[in-house]
Amino acid sequence: MIDTPMPTDKPELVADSVRHDGEPPPVAIGAPMLGGVTVLDLSTVGPAARASRTIADYGATVVKIGAVPRAGGVQIIPPHYAYSGGRGMKRIQLDLKAKAGTAAFLRLAATADVIIESFRPGVVDRLGIGYADVKAVNDSIVYCSTSGYGQTGPYREWAGHDVNYLAIGGYLHCSGRGAGGKPPLPGATVADAAAGGMQAVMGVLAALVRRADTGEGAYLDVAIADGVLSLMALSIDEYLALGTEPGPGHYVLTGKYACYDTYECGDGGWVAVGAIEAPFYANLCRRLGCEQWIEHQYDDDAGVQDKIRADFAACLRTRTRDEWVAELAPNDTCVAPVYSVPELVADPHFRERGLFGTATSPTAGSFAQLGTVLAGTDTARAEFAVPDRSSTETDEVLAGAGYTSAEIAALRNDGVIA
């Protein structure tokens, strides 16, 4: 079971499905897709913060709500560059344990569109800012709770991080193994970013689309572990349907065949080969001088696959990584370099697509950062202003909710805001 086209004898059809030749498509210019949407974000790090970051890049007004210093205990303050430095966001500090702080939050929530929170299950209800509390003042609110294992179930109180969710969701088991069968540590926070953050974004956007038609709000229980199961759906569905147990080397995408693997080159660099379709695999074999293996791409004999890997490896060790990439990648072989972060940042393809920009901070100065790279955001933008993490827009945000200067001063004097 794979999520790409199976081998075919019609290379022109396969090529059309993968390559996009010709002139680049026009860049859509217009108002931000989420312009006019207001989000209250109670998170500081993790999947919820990733979700609000993405939503802000689509043009929503995101207000980050943190604890006042004396009420918050240990303050989690991400580095100045993390989560894109908070670009395009506003920040306020509220003591949500104080009645006046709760009242201020509900007053903001009354005119908001979305709330995102990542407290332990039940905490927002104890604070008086849960879904039922907000729904009482804003019936159309989209309320998104993110947690490791969800708001219900026996694991709801478990603490965890990315590797825990990847472990329990089967991702680590089905990945390649290290020495002694050790499951790997992924090079990206897959659970936080995709299983959690992207799941939250999709849920919020779907709820907003429905609300536009019906006026009805929504409550979203975003469980990161559930999201990992979604990422593992091919393997899980195979087991549920057929009873076969997926794992490392089980099928093409987890290393069963030589056509989908990584190989070391002569300079110690590595290339990734993903020649799943027969025409691409044949092209690869010819370029590597391994024509004898063209008819054995999906030979289930492990010994045959070992021989193919050995011949591929021997050939690829004769030249440097970049020499092989120049030879293979443009010629329909599904080969790409295994880049380090400095290498990908310098890559001319990503540079030409304008994926990096410059941020300017009042305290940290100017620094480069990844731009708004997702489809539908302002991908042409190259300059960003990021806020001073030591200051807030508390007064501005509360004034927008109807608080007078005297009321704001009283809240600050009582330690409810900062």
N, C-alpha and C positions, 0 to 999 in steps of 0.2 A: 504494500500500500504506500503510495507516494502522492505528494501534492503538486507534482509537475507532470507534464505530458509523458506518457509511457513511450518507449522506443517506437519509432515509426520509420517506414521506408519512404516517406515523403518529406525530404529535407526542406523543400521550399516552404511547406506549411509550418514546419517547426521553426524555421528561421523567422518567418513572419510573426510568430507568436512571441519571439524573444527579442528580436532586434527592432530598432525604430530608426530607420534611415531617413535621410531627407532633411528638410528645413525644420528647425525647432518650432514647436507650437507657440502661438502668441501668448504673451503674459497677460493674464486677466488683471485689469486695473479697476478698482472700485472701492466702496466702503468696506471696512473690516467685516468679516463674516459674522462676528459676534458683537459688533458694535451695539451699544445700548443695553447689553446684558451686564448685570452687576452680580458679582460673586463675593461672598464673605468666606474667607478661608481661615480656619482655626488651626491649621497644621503649620509645622516648622520644617520638617524634613520628610523623606520617604515618599510613598506612592501618592498621597494626597497633595503634597507639595509639587510633585511632578505633574499631577493633573491640573492644578491651578496654573502652573507655569505654561502648560500647553494652551489652556483656555485663554490666558492673557495674550499669548502670541497670536491668537485668532481675533484679538481686538476687544475682548471683554474687559470691563473695569473690575479688577481684583483688589479687594481690601484684605490684607493680611492682619489678623487679629491675634496678638500675643498677650501674654500675661504682663502685668506691671511688675517691676523688679522685686518688690517686697513680697508680692503674692505668689510669684511663680517659682520660688525656690531656685533650683539649678536652671539657668537659662540656656536653651539650645540655640546658639547663634551660628549658622553656617558660615563658612569662609566667604569673603567678599565676592568671589567669582562663582560660587555654587548656585545652582538653579538660575543661571544667567544673571546673577547679581540682583535679582528682584526687579529687573527692568519692566517698566510699564505697570508697576504695582504701587498701591498705597499701603501704608502700615500704620496701625494704631495699637495702643496697649490699654487693655481693660482688665480690671479685677473682677472676673466672672464669679468669684466667691462672695462678692458683696452684692446686696440687693440692688443698689444703684447701678452696678456694673451689668447685672443681668437685665435690668430694665433698659439700659442703653443698648445692649446687644439686640434685644427684641425690637427696639425702636428702629434700629438699622435693618433688621431682618424684615420688618413690615414692608419695606420698599425694595428689597433685594429679589433677585431671581433665583439664585443658587446659593446653597450653603454646603461647604465641604468641611468635614471634621475627621479626626483620626485618633480620638481618645479611646481608651479601653471601653468595651461595651458597657453601657449603662451610665457612664460618667456624665454625658450631656443631660441625661434625664435628671440626675441628682443635682446638677447645676441649674436646672430650670430652663435649659435652652435646647432641649431635645426636639424631635420632629413634632410631637403633639403640641409643645409650647409654641413653636414657631407657626405651626399650621393655624393656631388660634388667632394669630394676628395677620397671617398671610396664607390664605387657603391655596394659592397657586404656587407655593414655594417648591423648588426641586431640592431635596435634602439628601446629600450623599454622605454616608458614613463609610469610611474605609477602615479595615482592620485586618489582622493576619488571617484569622480563621472564621470571621463572620460574627454576626450579632447573636446567633443561636448555635446550639450544638455543644458537645462536651469539651471541645477545645477552645471555646470562645474566650477564655481567660488566659490562654497560653501566650507568653511573650515570644517574640520571634523576629528574625530578620530574613533577608533575601535567601540565604542558603538554606534556612529551615523550610521555607515554602517550596523551594525547588526540590528539596529532599522528599518531603511528604507527598508532593505531587508527581513523583516518578521521573522528573526531569534528570536528576543526577544519576539514577539507576540506568537510564537508557543512553546516557552519554558515554563517550570513550573513557577508558579507565587508565589510571596511572600504575606505577609499580605496586605489586601486591594486590591489584584490583581496586585500588583507592579511587572512589568517585572524585571527579574533578571539581575545582572551584572555577566557575565561569568568569570570564574576563569582563563581564558587564552585569549590572544588577537587573537581570532579566525579569525576576519576579516583581520587583518594585516598579520597574519601568513599564513592562508590557502587561503582566498579569494583574498588576494593581493600578498603576497610573493610567494606562491606556484604557483599561476596563472602566475606570471611573469617568474618563472623558467620553467614551462611547455612551455610557449610561446617561450622563448628563445631557449630551446632545440629543439622544433619542427622546428623553423626557421633555426637553424644550420644544422639539418638533411636535410631539403630541399635544403639549400645552398650547401651542400656537393654534391648533384646531379646536381643542376642547376646553381650554382654560383650566384644565386639571393639573395639579401639581403631582409630585411623586416622591416616594421614599426609596432610596437605593442602598441596599446592603452589599457593599463591595468587599468581598473576601478575597485576599490575595491568593490564598491556597486554592480557592475555586478557580481563579484565573489561570493558575498553572495547569489545572486539569484541562481547561479550554485549550491551552497551548499544546497539551499532550493528547489532543482528541484523536489523532490518527492512530496512535498506539493503543489508547484506551478502547476505542471503538473496535479495533481489530481483536483485542482480547475478549471483549464482551460478545462479539459476533461469532468468533471462531474458536475461542479458548486457547489460542496460541499466546505465549508469554513473550512480549517484546523485551529487548535488552540491547546492550552493545553488540554490534555486528549482526543484528537480527534481520535487517533489510537494507535497501540501498542507502537510505539517508542516515543510517547509524553504522555504516562501515562494512557491510557484507561484501561489497564489490569494489574492485580496484578503481573503477571509473569515478568513484566519489570518495576522495581521500585527500590527505595533505602529503606533500613530498618535499624533501630537502634538496636544495640545489648546491652547486659546486662551491659557492661562497658562504654557505651556512644559512642563506636565506631560504624561505619556504614559499611554495605555491599551493593554492587550493584548487583541486580539480573537481568539477561538478558535471562531468560529461554523461548525464543520465540518458539523453536521447541517442539513438543509434547513429545518426549522421554526425553528431558532434564527437562521439566516441571514435568513430572511424577516422575523422579528421585528426584527432589527437594521436591515434595509433600511427597514422602515416607520417605525421610530423616528427614523431619520436622514433621512427624506424622500427615500429613494432606491429607491422601489418599482420603478422601471424596470429595476433590475438583479436582481430576485428570480429570474428565469428564467435568469440567466447566471452562476450561482454557480461552476459548473465548466466554463465556456467556456474551451477551451484556446487561444483566440486571445489572445496576450500583450497585444495592443493593447486588447482589451476589459478585461482585468484591470487594465491601467494606468488606464483611464478610471474603473473602479469605485474603485480606490484614490484617484484624484484627487477623486472626488465624496465619498467617505468622509472624506478628509482635510480637504476644504473645510468640510464640515459640522462636524466635530469641532473645528475651530479657532474656532468661533463661541462656545464656552462653555469654562469651566474643566474641568480633569480631574475634580475631585470632583463638579461638577455633572453631568457626563456619567455618572460612575459611579453616582450616585444615580438617574439616569434609566434607565440601561440594565441595570446588573447585576441588579436584582431582577426583571427582566422577560424572562427566558429569552433572553438575547442572547449569553451566554458572553463577557462583558466584565469585566475586572478592572483595577485601577490598577497601574501600574508603580511600586512602592514603593522608597524608599530604606530603609536599615536603621532609622534613627530613626522613620520613618513606620510600618513594620511593627511595631516594638516598642510604639508607641502605639495601634495599631489595636484598636478595641473587640471585634472578633470574637476575635482571639487572646487578648486580656485576659480575656474571659468564659470562654474554654476553659482558662484557668489555665496558659498555656504558659511563664510566666516566674516565677522564684522569687528568693529572697534567699539568698546564700551568706555564711557567716561564717568568716573565716580568722584564726588567732591572730596573724598578722603583717600581713596586708593589710586587716584589718577587714571590714566588711560591704560587699557589692557585689551588684548584680543579675546574674542569669545565666539562660540558657535552662534550663527545667526538664526533667524526664523526659517528653519529648513523644511518644515512640513508643508505639503501641498495645500494651497488655499490661504497660507499666511503671506505676509508681505516679504517674499523671498528676495526682492531687490534691495531691501533695506540693508545698509552697511554701517550706520552709525546709531549707537544706542546710549541713552543716558540712564545710569543706574543710581538708585537713591543712596543716601548716606544711611548705613545700617544703624547708626547711633541716634538718628532722629526719627520722628514719626510725623504723620499727617493727621494726628488725632483731632486737633481743633477743626481742621477743614472738613473732615468726614462727619464729625458730630454736628457742626454747623449746617452741613447739607441735610442732616436729619431733623433740623429744626431747633437744635439747642441754641440758646442765647449765649452771649459771651459770659454773662454772670453765672449761668448754669454750668458752663464748661469750667470756669474758674473754681466753682464750688466743688465740682467733681475732682479736680486736680488737688485742691486743698485737702480733700478727704482721702487722697491716695487711691481713688477709684480709677483714674486714668494717668497716663504718663506720656 
